[in-house]
Amino acid sequence: MTLRKPLSGEKPGEVSHLATHFILSLKDNHLFKILDPRVLREGSLEQLHAVAELVKRCLKLNGRKRPTMKEVAMELERLR
């Protein structure tokens, strides 16, 4: 959704984890500031929010709380 590398840094010696940045942006209602413009053009706001929430569920630290690949596929199909 962001087209950023999983680990990146704006400044030399700085490391930013995309997963953490994504979750914090979602929590602070700044999701649309980090999304790639092409992604913003291709989906409705409702679809983008739904996919972002799905991504958030996939990033849970406890693997048992994450959706299965089948659940992810079904959710993405529903959003088409």
Buried (B, 14 or more C-beta within 10 A) or exposed (E): BBEEEEEEEEEEEEEBEBBEBBBEBBEEEEBBEBBEEEBEEEBEEEBBBBBBEBBBBEBEEEEEEBBEEEEBEEBEEEBE
